[in-house]
């Protein structure tokens, strides 16, 4: 689920924090690579 600020993050080649589990969101690493790692990839 992308919130209204999703466009900003996507332009920065990142995902919004709400796409990550709380422990990962706290690291501020919002990269696509981190998203894959956080989701078992």
N, C-alpha and C positions, 0 to 999 in steps of 0.2 A: 504494500500500500504506500503510495507516494503522497505526501502532503503538498501544500501549495509551494513550499520552498524546493520541491524536487527538481524544478528546472534549473535553479542555480547550481545545485550539486551536480547534476548531470553535465552541465556546461563545464564544470571543473573536473570532469571525469571521476566523480565520486558519487556515492549513494547517500541519501539522508540517514542520519543516525537511527531513525526508527526502523530501518531495515536490518539492524544488528541486534544480537542479544545484549543485555545490559553490560556485561563485563567487557565486551568488545567496544561498545559505544563509548565507554569511558576513556578509551585510548585515543579517540579522535582520528583513528585510521579508518577512513571511509572509502578506501579504494575498492575497486572491483575485485582485485586479488584477495584482499582481506575478507571480503564478503564470501568468496568461494571457499577460502580456508575455514571460515566460521561455520559454513554449512556443509562440511564434510568433503570438500573437494580438494 
